[in-house]
Structures are given as structure tokens and as C-alpha cells.
Amino acid sequence: MRLLIALLLLVVPQGPLFLADPPHKCDSCDEWNKPREPFKIFGNTYFVGTDGLSSILIAGDNGLILLDGGLEQSAPLIDANIRKLGFRTQDVRLIVNSHGHYDHAGGIAALQRASRAGVAASPSGASALQRGENTEDDPQYGFGRDANGFPPVENVQVLRDNQVLSVGNIEITANFTPGHTPGSTAWTWKSCEGLKCLDMVYADSLTAVSAPGFKYTDSPDRVNAFRRSISRMAELPCDIVISTHPSATNLDAKIKKRAEMKGADPDPFVDHGCKALAATAMKGLEARIAEEKK
């Protein structure tokens, strides 16, 4: 009997059972969802996402905050990464979202079930989370529910712009940046190591991506709001920035350089990169507008 128990402990995964939703199917899903080892970004801030989809964990004295949940099939990887760092998904008290698309919100329902955490988003973002689908005014709504759908999320707190959310000694601020979606939100907070505190930014997507037939230029107000969002990103207090798709802020290059430097200063992650991210985004938006006007 003891031998049988020992064998079972070897073959049965340890830790609480994680109940994931069926995987999302898309052309990029397998590539985005490749596993990535979790790591400390700075202070109490950690990367727990996948190779192509960011998820950020902030650890405090009274629980954890999780930013984004990736795809449906990302949720078990995020759960495993949280546990690899020595934390527990059950201790996540708050989950916030950048925007309500399947590649950043698809795993939130499962992560909420596992943690019983509260979920919060902008008004449009909350609507998308509760629907389990893009809102009708989303540039990508035209792809249809079969492509856009994800598990609905229950009991989503609706936020106002600049609202501060707290879990113990952690405070994060919602910065609305509509454009990529009407509900896009960048998140900011401070992370400390000893007496050194840095301004952290989780930047939402700033790309003008849409379903066929959609035109940003059909609504001057939408274009102006998108430009203001990009300008706002450039103006945020920003020592370290991580984007929803980590490639947009050169995560792999920073990880490699940090390893080569073996902890020496300057830390490649501290690049005050919001202005550069915004400049690239503004070029992309203006190019899209010029193309639509042809």
C-alpha cells in the first residue's frame, strides 16, 4: 500500500486541481500560448504569463493582484507559474483586465473560479467580460462571436478613469486608453525593493487592428480619442513598462540582457519605455488613417 501511494504521488500532479475552460482556437493561439518561465520584474511585481501573452502578478501583504488572464488555455499555465514563484492562486484577491478580447480575457473566468477573486474593468471592458464577447462598437466586432467569444465573467466591478484599487498595501490605478478597443485600460502602480521604488506600467495594446470593412475615420471622435490615449501613454510616470503582448516592449531582449549583466546596473527593464511605445503606436495609427483616406 505504501508503495502504491508513493507511485501515485509521482504520477498525480501536486497542488489544487485547476478547472480550465475549453481551449480557444485561432491561427496564433498555439504560438501565443507557449509556456514561459515566470520571473521577477522588480520588487513585488512578477511576470506569470505565456510566451506571447502577458499576465502580471503583484504580491502584497494581504493577497495578490493579477493583471490579465490570457487565452482560455493560458489559465492553467498562469496558475502553474504563480505556484512556481511560491504563491497561491487562491490568494489572488483582484483580477483586472486590459481589454475584453479573447487573448487577454479568455482565462479570467477560470482564474476567478480558482481564486474567488473580484474582477474589475472599465465600463466597456466590463460589458465585454460579462458578455464573453467584444462589444458592438469594438473595431474587431465584425470577426463574429465564433472568433471573438470567450467564457463570460461574473460580477465585474465597473471602474471610472483614474480609479485606484487597493489590496492590502498594493494600490493600482486604472488609466483609460480607448482606441484598440473602446474599453482599453493601462494600469500603473509603484513597486519597491528596499528604499528604491519604481513606476510600473502595464500598457494596453495601442494598435489600430480591425475586422474587414471597419474604418476609424468614420468617427472623428474615435480617432481623436485614440490619439489622446497614445499621448497619455507617453506622459505616464514610467520606469518599467510591460505590454499586453510582451514582444511590443521587447521582453525577450531585456531578459537576455539582464542575464548577461548578471544583476548589474543599469537594469535593462528600467528603460522608461512608454514614450517609445507611444511613438511607435502613433506612427501606426497615422499610417492606418492615411490608408483609409486613399
N, C-alpha and C positions, 0 to 999 in steps of 0.2 A: 504493500500500500504506500509506504514512504517513497519507494522508487517511482511508482506511478504518479504521485503528487509532484515529485521533483521533475519528471518528464513533462508534465502538464505546465509547470511554471516556465519551462524552457520554450514551449511552443505557443503558449497563450500570451498575447500581448498584455503587458502590465499597464496599470493606470485605468481610470474610468473609461467605460465604453463610450465612444463618440458616435452619435447617430447623425450621419450626413444625409443630405438630400441627393437625389439622382444627379449625375453629372450633367453639366451644360455641354452642348455640342456646338462648336464653332470652328472656323478654319484655324484660328490662332490659339485655341484653348489649350491644346497639348503643350505647345511651346511656352505659353504664359505660365502654365501650372507645373513646370519642372521644379523639383524641390530645391530649396536654397537653405544653407545652414543659417540659423539665427545668430545675431551678434549685437553687441552693444554699440549704439551710435555715439552716445555721450551721456554721462550721468545716469539718470533713471530711464533713459529712452532706448528702446531696442527695436531692431528690425525682425519681424516674425513672419514676413510674407513669403511669397514664392519667387521664382527666378524672374518672372515678368510682371508681377502684381504686388504692389506694396501693401503691407499691413504693419502698423506701428503699435508697440506696446509701451505704455508709460506706467511705471511702478511707483506707488505711493505708500504712505504709512497706514492707509485704511482701504487698500484694494487697488485694482488695476483699471486703466482705461485702454481700450482697443480702438484703433482708427482703421476702418475698412475691413471687409471680410473676403475679398477676392471672389472667385467663382464658387459655385456650389461644391466642386471637388477640391477647392483650396482649403475649405474649412477644417478638414482633418489634419492637413499639413500645418495650418496655423496653430491648431490645438497642440500638435506634437512639438512644434517649435517653442511654444510657450512653456511646455513642460521640460524641454531640453535646457532651457535657461534657469530652471529651478523654481518656476512659478506654477500656479494652478489656474486653469481656465475658469474654474468655479469661483475664483477671486476677482474676475472681471466684473466691475460694478457698472461700467458705462461703455457702450459701443456707439461711436459716431461715424458718420458717412461723408465721403467727399461728394459723390453724386450717385443717383439711383439708376445705374446701369448694371447689367448682369455681371460684368467683370470686376466690379468693386463692391457690389451689394449682394451677389448671389449666395455668399456664405454666411451672411449675417443672421438669417433665421436659425440656422443650425447652431451657430455660436451663441445666440441668445438662449436657445433651449438648454445648451450645456452649462451656461453660466447664470441664467436668470437675470442677466444684466438689463438695465434700462437702455433704450436706443434713442438717439436724438439726431435730428437733421433739420435743414431749412424747410420752409413751408412747402415748396415744390418737391424738394427731396423727400420729405416725409410722405407726401402723396404718392410718389413713385414707389417708395418702400412698402407702403400699405397696399398698393395695387399689385405689386410684383411685376411692374411693367413701367416703361417710360411714360411720362405724361404727354398729352396730345401736342403740347407746344414745344416738345423736345425736338431738336434738329434730326435725331435719329429715329423718331417715332415711326416713320414710314417703312422701316425694315419689317415691322409687324411683330405681333406677340410671339410667334413661333421662334423668331430670332432673339427678341428682346426680353422675353419673360424670365422671371426668377421667383423663388419662393417668397410669398408675401411675409412681411414682418408685422408683428402685432404691437400695439401700444407704443407708438412712436411719439416722442415729445417733439413738438414743433417749436423751433427756435426763432429768435429775432437776430438781426445782424448785430454783431459786436457782443452778443450774449456770452457771458463767462459761465462755464460749468465747472463744478468742483467735485472731486472725490478725495476726501481726506486733505492732504497738503498739496494735491495737484490741482492746478487751475488751467483750463484750456479755453481759448476764445474762438468763436465762430466768425469767420470773415467771408461774407458772401461775395462770390466772384462769378456771377452768371455769364454764360457765353457758350461753353462746351455743352452745358445743359442749363435750363433756367434755374435749377437749384444748386448749382456748383458752389462748394464751400472749401476755402482753405482754413487750416487750423493752426493756431500759434500757441506756444507755451514756453516757459523757461525750464531749462534742465541744468542741474548743478552737479559739480564734482568738488567737494570741499567748498572753498570760497569762490570758485570760478563758476559763474552762471552764464549760459549762452541762450540766445533767442533761437528757438526751433520753429521751423515752418514745414507743415505738410501741405504741399501745393497741389491743388486740384488740376486736372487737365485743362489746358488753355488752347486746345486745338480746335479748329473750325471743321469738324467732321460731321457729315450729314447723310441722310438717306437720299437716293436719287430724286431729283425734282425740287428739293428744298433750296431756297435762296435766302441767305441772310439779308441781302439788300432789299427784300420785300418789306422789311421793317427797319427803318432808320433808327428807331428806338432800341431795337435789339443790337444793332451794330454799335451804337453809342455806348450801350451798357457793357458790351464785350470789351470795347476799348478802355472803358473806365476800370473794368476788372483787371485787365492786364497792367494798367498803370498802378492800380492798387497793389498788385503783387510786387512790383518794383519798389514800392515805398514801404513795405512791411519791414519791421526790425527783423534781421535775417542773418544769423551767423551760420546756421546749418539748414539746408533745405533738402527735403526728400519729396519726390513727385510720386503720383499715383502709379505711374509706370516708371520703375526705377531707372530705366535707360535714359529718360528725359533729363535726369540730373547726374548722369554718368556714374552710377553707383559702382559698377564693376571696376572702373578705373580707379576710383577712390579706395575701394577695398584693397586692390592690388598695391597701390602706392603706400597705403597705411602699413601693409605687411612688410614691404620693402624698407620702410623707415623704422620699423620695429618700435613704434610708440614715440619716436622723436617728434618734436615740434618743427615746423607748423603742421598741425593735423590737416590732411587733405580734405576732410569733411567740412572744415571751417573755411569755406570759400566765399561766404556772403553772396551766394549764387542766385538770389531772387531777381536781381536786375538783369543778369544774363538770360535767365529763363524767360523773363518778361520780354526782353528784346527779341528773342527768337520767336516767341508767340506773336508779337505784334507784326513781325515780317510775314509770318504765315497767314495771319488774318487779312492783312492788306493785300497779299497775293490772291487770296480767295475772293476778296471783294473785287479786285481788278478783273479776275477771270469771269466773275458773274456779270460784270458790266460790258463785256465784249459782245 
